[in-house]
Amino acid sequence: MSSVDVTKLNIMVVEDNVHFLTLIRSILEALGMSSIEEARDGIEALELLGDEEHRDIDLVILDWKMEGMDGVECVSQIRKLDCDNRTVPIIMVTGYTETSLQNEARDAGVNDFLGKPISPQSLLSRIVSVMEAPREWIESDGYHGPDRRRASEPYKVPDRRKS
């Protein structure tokens, strides 16, 4: 049983394809979610996330391939916002599931990745996973986002700094 009440989440869906946007909205509504904000592209998403009225977004679901600003660039820009929304969990949805593309999305600051075609169960599973087990936030010169490691594993090489 999940400890996350998904029906109380405020979700933003960023998708330029009206048919897929409608599909995602329908799935979210069927799962009991009613607070759903829509953005038709990455630029609109950034404007909304930077706006005072949209500071209560709990999760962003966005497409990779969009006209203008693609999903990876949008994630990168979200992570650089000067407000609390820069840390919002992000699930990227795409038909391009090659490992190199998943790594690119992860390196931009995506929390999770969902390949198309999607199902209600796969989307719900990702939402619950991201919300139940948030990863530590990392701030460095070249990266702002969730810890990119999937598992916490001890460092297996002797620590040379202690010599």
Backbone as numpy.savetxt, mean C-alpha at the origin, in Angstrom:
# Nx Ny Nz CAx CAy CAz Cx Cy Cz
-9.25 -16.08 13.71 -10.10 -14.89 13.71 -9.21 -13.65 13.71
-9.54 -12.70 12.88 -8.75 -11.49 12.74 -9.08 -10.49 13.85
-8.06 -9.77 14.28 -8.26 -8.73 15.28 -8.60 -7.40 14.62
-8.60 -7.35 13.29 -8.86 -6.13 12.54 -10.33 -6.10 12.11
-11.02 -5.03 12.46 -12.39 -4.84 12.00 -12.32 -4.04 10.70
-12.30 -4.76 9.58 -12.12 -4.11 8.28 -13.27 -3.17 7.94
-14.42 -3.37 8.57 -15.57 -2.51 8.26 -15.37 -1.08 8.75
-14.41 -0.88 9.63 -14.16 0.46 10.17 -13.01 1.19 9.47
-12.39 0.54 8.50 -11.24 1.14 7.81 -11.68 2.21 6.81
-10.88 3.26 6.73 -11.04 4.29 5.70 -10.02 3.97 4.61
-10.52 3.61 3.43 -9.65 3.12 2.36 -9.67 4.06 1.18
-8.51 4.27 0.59 -8.41 5.01 -0.67 -8.00 4.03 -1.76
-8.74 4.04 -2.85 -8.43 3.21 -4.02 -7.95 4.15 -5.11
-6.75 3.87 -5.65 -6.16 4.69 -6.70 -6.09 3.82 -7.96
-6.93 4.14 -8.93 -7.05 3.30 -10.13 -7.58 4.15 -11.27
-6.91 4.10 -12.42 -7.37 4.90 -13.56 -8.33 4.15 -14.48
-8.47 2.85 -14.31 -9.40 2.07 -15.11 -10.73 1.99 -14.36
-11.77 2.62 -14.93 -13.05 2.73 -14.24 -13.66 1.35 -13.96
-13.43 0.38 -14.82 -14.00 -0.95 -14.61 -13.33 -1.66 -13.42
-12.00 -1.56 -13.35 -11.31 -2.19 -12.24 -11.57 -1.44 -10.93
-11.69 -0.12 -11.01 -12.04 0.68 -9.83 -13.40 0.24 -9.29
-14.36 0.03 -10.18 -15.69 -0.43 -9.80 -15.62 -1.82 -9.17
-14.79 -2.70 -9.74 -14.63 -4.04 -9.20 -14.08 -4.00 -7.77
-13.01 -3.24 -7.58 -12.40 -3.15 -6.23 -13.41 -2.58 -5.24
-14.09 -1.51 -5.63 -15.10 -0.91 -4.75 -16.18 -1.93 -4.40
-16.65 -2.68 -5.39 -17.69 -3.69 -5.15 -17.22 -4.77 -4.19
-15.97 -5.20 -4.34 -15.42 -6.21 -3.43 -15.33 -5.65 -2.01
-14.80 -4.43 -1.88 -14.67 -3.82 -0.56 -16.03 -3.66 0.11
-17.03 -3.21 -0.66 -18.37 -3.04 -0.11 -18.97 -4.40 0.29
-18.75 -5.43 -0.52 -19.24 -6.77 -0.20 -18.59 -7.31 1.08
-17.37 -6.85 1.37 -16.67 -7.26 2.58 -17.07 -6.41 3.79
-17.99 -5.47 3.57 -18.52 -4.66 4.67 -17.88 -3.30 4.84
-17.01 -2.91 3.92 -16.34 -1.61 4.03 -17.18 -0.55 3.31
-17.35 0.58 3.96 -18.19 1.62 3.36 -17.46 2.95 3.20
-16.38 3.16 3.92 -15.63 4.40 3.82 -14.52 4.22 2.78
-14.87 4.51 1.51 -13.96 4.28 0.40 -13.81 5.57 -0.39
-12.60 6.08 -0.44 -12.26 7.28 -1.22 -11.65 6.81 -2.53
-11.94 7.51 -3.62 -11.39 7.14 -4.93 -10.50 8.24 -5.46
-9.41 7.83 -6.10 -8.55 8.75 -6.84 -8.33 8.12 -8.21
-8.44 8.92 -9.25 -8.36 8.39 -10.63 -6.93 8.26 -11.14
-5.96 8.79 -10.39 -4.56 8.64 -10.78 -3.67 9.02 -9.60
-2.36 8.86 -9.78 -1.42 9.15 -8.71 -1.40 10.60 -8.29
-1.56 11.50 -9.23 -1.54 12.93 -8.91 -2.71 13.29 -8.01
-3.91 12.79 -8.34 -5.09 13.05 -7.51 -4.91 12.42 -6.12
-4.33 11.23 -6.07 -4.09 10.57 -4.78 -3.19 11.42 -3.90
-2.12 11.96 -4.46 -1.21 12.80 -3.68 -1.91 14.06 -3.17
-2.73 14.66 -4.02 -3.47 15.86 -3.60 -4.40 15.53 -2.43
-5.12 14.42 -2.55 -6.06 14.04 -1.49 -5.33 13.67 -0.20
-4.26 12.89 -0.31 -3.53 12.46 0.89 -2.84 13.62 1.59
-2.49 14.66 0.85 -1.86 15.84 1.44 -2.86 16.84 2.00
-4.15 16.62 1.75 -5.22 17.52 2.17 -5.65 17.20 3.61
-5.93 18.22 4.39 -6.36 18.06 5.79 -7.58 17.16 5.93
-8.50 17.21 4.97 -9.75 16.45 5.06 -9.54 14.95 4.90
-8.40 14.54 4.38 -8.15 13.13 4.10 -7.02 12.57 4.96
-6.88 13.10 6.15 -5.80 12.65 7.03 -6.14 11.38 7.78
-7.36 10.88 7.59 -7.77 9.68 8.34 -7.79 8.43 7.48
-7.05 8.41 6.38 -6.98 7.24 5.50 -6.17 6.16 6.23
-6.74 4.96 6.33 -6.08 3.85 7.02 -5.28 2.96 6.07
-5.64 2.96 4.79 -5.03 2.04 3.83 -5.22 2.58 2.42
-4.18 2.43 1.59 -4.27 2.79 0.17 -4.09 1.52 -0.65
-4.98 1.34 -1.60 -4.87 0.25 -2.58 -4.69 0.93 -3.92
-3.56 0.67 -4.60 -3.35 1.36 -5.86 -2.82 0.44 -6.94
-3.11 0.84 -8.16 -2.69 0.11 -9.34 -1.26 0.53 -9.70
-0.55 -0.35 -10.38 0.80 -0.03 -10.82 0.78 0.82 -12.08
0.14 0.31 -13.13 0.16 0.97 -14.44 -0.99 1.96 -14.54
-0.66 3.24 -14.47 -1.65 4.30 -14.63 -1.07 5.37 -15.53
-1.95 6.07 -16.21 -1.52 7.19 -17.05 -0.93 8.29 -16.17
-0.01 9.04 -16.72 0.61 10.13 -15.96 1.63 9.59 -14.98
1.26 9.52 -13.72 2.15 9.02 -12.67 1.79 7.56 -12.39
2.76 6.67 -12.54 2.47 5.26 -12.27 2.46 5.00 -10.76
2.06 3.79 -10.38 1.92 3.44 -8.97 3.21 3.51 -8.18
4.31 3.09 -8.78 5.59 3.12 -8.06 6.00 4.55 -7.75
5.87 5.45 -8.72 6.20 6.86 -8.48 5.25 7.45 -7.45
3.98 7.09 -7.52 3.00 7.58 -6.55 3.39 7.15 -5.13
3.75 5.87 -4.96 4.17 5.39 -3.64 5.38 6.17 -3.15
6.34 6.35 -4.03 7.54 7.09 -3.68 7.20 8.50 -3.20
6.26 9.15 -3.88 5.86 10.51 -3.51 5.03 10.52 -2.23
4.19 9.52 -2.02 3.42 9.42 -0.78 4.38 9.33 0.40
5.43 8.54 0.26 6.39 8.35 1.35 7.17 9.62 1.66
7.13 10.61 0.76 7.84 11.87 0.99 6.91 12.99 1.45
5.61 12.71 1.60 4.67 13.74 2.05 5.07 14.28 3.42
4.69 15.50 3.68 4.99 16.14 4.97 3.74 16.09 5.86
3.23 14.88 6.08 2.07 14.69 6.95 2.02 13.22 7.37
1.10 12.90 8.26 0.99 11.53 8.78 0.69 10.50 7.69
0.04 10.91 6.62 -0.32 9.96 5.56 0.90 9.35 4.87
2.07 9.87 5.11 3.26 9.29 4.48 3.52 7.87 4.97
2.97 7.52 6.13 3.18 6.18 6.69 2.00 5.24 6.44
1.02 5.68 5.67 -0.17 4.86 5.44 0.23 3.53 4.77
-0.35 2.41 5.21 -0.06 1.14 4.54 -0.56 1.18 3.09
0.22 0.61 2.19 -0.11 0.62 0.76 -0.03 -0.80 0.21
-1.10 -1.21 -0.48 -1.12 -2.47 -1.21 -1.15 -2.13 -2.69
-0.18 -2.64 -3.44 -0.14 -2.41 -4.88 -0.79 -3.59 -5.59
-1.70 -3.28 -6.52 -2.39 -4.30 -7.31 -1.94 -4.16 -8.75
-1.56 -5.29 -9.37 -1.09 -5.22 -10.75 -1.15 -6.58 -11.43
-1.19 -6.54 -12.74 -1.12 -7.75 -13.54 0.32 -8.15 -13.82
1.26 -7.30 -13.47 2.68 -7.55 -13.70 3.28 -8.09 -12.40
3.52 -9.39 -12.34 3.91 -10.00 -11.07 5.33 -10.54 -11.04
6.16 -10.12 -11.98 7.54 -10.60 -11.98 8.24 -10.16 -10.69
9.15 -10.99 -10.23 9.86 -10.71 -8.98 10.58 -9.36 -9.04
11.18 -9.03 -10.17 11.90 -7.76 -10.27 10.96 -6.57 -10.08
9.73 -6.69 -10.57 8.75 -5.62 -10.39 8.26 -5.56 -8.95
8.10 -6.71 -8.32 7.72 -6.72 -6.91 8.80 -6.06 -6.07
10.05 -6.33 -6.41 11.17 -5.72 -5.69 11.18 -4.20 -5.90
10.88 -3.75 -7.11 10.83 -2.32 -7.39 9.73 -1.65 -6.55
8.57 -2.30 -6.49 7.46 -1.76 -5.69 7.84 -1.74 -4.21
8.43 -2.82 -3.73 8.87 -2.89 -2.32 9.88 -1.79 -2.02
10.81 -1.57 -2.94 11.84 -0.56 -2.72 11.29 0.87 -2.77
10.11 1.03 -3.35 9.46 2.35 -3.36 8.71 2.60 -2.06
8.41 1.52 -1.30 7.73 1.69 -0.03 6.38 1.02 0.08
6.09 0.07 -0.81 4.83 -0.67 -0.76 4.87 -1.65 0.40
3.75 -1.79 1.10 3.67 -2.75 2.20 3.41 -4.16 1.70
2.57 -4.28 0.66 2.27 -5.60 0.12 1.90 -5.46 -1.35
1.83 -6.59 -2.01 1.70 -6.66 -3.45 0.64 -7.70 -3.76
-0.32 -7.39 -4.64 -1.38 -8.32 -4.99 -1.50 -8.40 -6.51
-1.28 -9.62 -7.04 -1.36 -9.82 -8.48 -2.79 -10.00 -8.95
-3.05 -9.46 -10.15 -4.36 -9.66 -10.79 -4.35 -11.02 -11.48
-5.46 -11.68 -11.62 -6.78 -11.24 -11.17 -6.90 -11.39 -9.66
-7.69 -10.52 -9.08 -7.88 -10.57 -7.63 -9.21 -11.24 -7.31
-9.30 -11.72 -6.10 -10.55 -12.28 -5.60 -10.86 -11.57 -4.29
-12.11 -11.64 -3.83 -12.41 -11.04 -2.53 -11.52 -11.61 -1.42
-11.28 -12.91 -1.44 -10.46 -13.53 -0.40 -9.01 -13.05 -0.45
-8.44 -12.94 -1.66 -7.04 -12.50 -1.76 -6.90 -11.05 -1.31
-7.87 -10.20 -1.66 -7.81 -8.80 -1.24 -7.98 -8.68 0.28
-8.96 -9.39 0.82 -9.17 -9.36 2.26 -7.94 -9.88 3.01
-7.35 -10.93 2.51 -6.16 -11.50 3.13 -5.03 -10.48 3.20
-4.80 -9.75 2.11 -3.73 -8.73 2.10 -4.06 -7.59 3.06
-5.31 -7.15 3.05 -5.71 -6.06 3.94 -5.48 -6.45 5.40
-5.95 -7.61 5.77 -5.79 -8.08 7.15 -4.31 -8.22 7.50
-3.54 -8.80 6.60 -2.11 -8.99 6.83 -1.40 -7.66 7.08
-1.67 -6.68 6.25 -1.01 -5.37 6.37 -1.44 -4.65 7.64
-2.72 -4.77 8.00 -3.23 -4.05 9.16 -2.89 -4.74 10.48
-2.84 -6.07 10.49 -2.55 -6.80 11.73 -1.08 -6.77 12.11
-0.23 -6.80 11.11 1.21 -6.90 11.39 1.97 -5.81 10.64
1.81 -4.56 11.09 2.54 -3.49 10.40 4.05 -3.65 10.61
4.77 -3.36 9.56 6.23 -3.45 9.66 6.80 -2.16 10.23
7.95 -2.28 10.84 8.63 -1.12 11.40 8.88 -0.09 10.30
8.76 1.19 10.65 8.98 2.29 9.70 10.47 2.62 9.66
11.01 2.73 8.47 12.44 3.00 8.28 12.62 4.39 7.66
13.50 5.19 8.23 13.86 6.51 7.70 15.36 6.49 7.44
15.74 6.67 6.17 17.17 6.78 5.86 17.32 7.79 4.73
18.55 8.05 4.33 18.78 9.02 3.26 18.09 8.61 1.96
18.11 7.32 1.64 17.57 6.88 0.37 16.24 6.17 0.42
15.66 6.02 1.62 14.42 5.26 1.72 13.58 5.71 2.90
12.29 5.88 2.65 11.29 6.14 3.69 10.17 5.14 3.45
9.94 4.25 4.39 8.87 3.29 4.20 8.96 2.14 5.18
8.08 1.15 4.97 8.09 -0.01 5.86 9.35 -0.84 5.66
9.78 -1.49 6.71 10.94 -2.38 6.63 10.71 -3.35 5.47
11.67 -3.43 4.56 11.51 -4.23 3.35 11.73 -5.71 3.59
12.24 -6.06 4.75 12.45 -7.48 5.05 11.12 -8.12 5.41
10.90 -9.33 4.92 9.65 -10.05 5.19 9.70 -10.78 6.52
10.88 -11.14 6.97 10.99 -11.92 8.20 12.09 -11.32 9.06
11.90 -11.40 10.36 12.95 -10.98 11.28 13.85 -12.17 11.55
15.03 -12.10 11.02 15.99 -13.17 11.23 17.24 -12.60 11.86
17.82 -13.33 12.78 19.05 -12.83 13.41 20.18 -12.77 12.38
21.06 -11.83 12.61 22.24 -11.67 11.77 23.16 -12.85 12.03
23.55 -13.60 10.99 24.26 -14.88 11.17 25.76 -14.78 11.01
26.27 -13.61 10.74 27.70 -13.43 10.57 28.23 -12.71 11.81
29.42 -13.08 12.27 29.96 -12.39 13.44 30.00 -10.87 13.24
29.61 -10.15 14.26 29.56 -8.68 14.19 30.99 -8.15 14.34
31.53 -7.61 13.26 32.92 -7.10 13.26 33.06 -5.78 13.98
31.94 -5.13 14.27 32.01 -3.84 14.96 32.45 -3.98 16.41
32.36 -5.18 16.96 32.68 -5.40 18.37 34.13 -5.82 18.57
34.94 -5.74 17.57 36.35 -6.17 17.69 37.18 -5.12 18.36
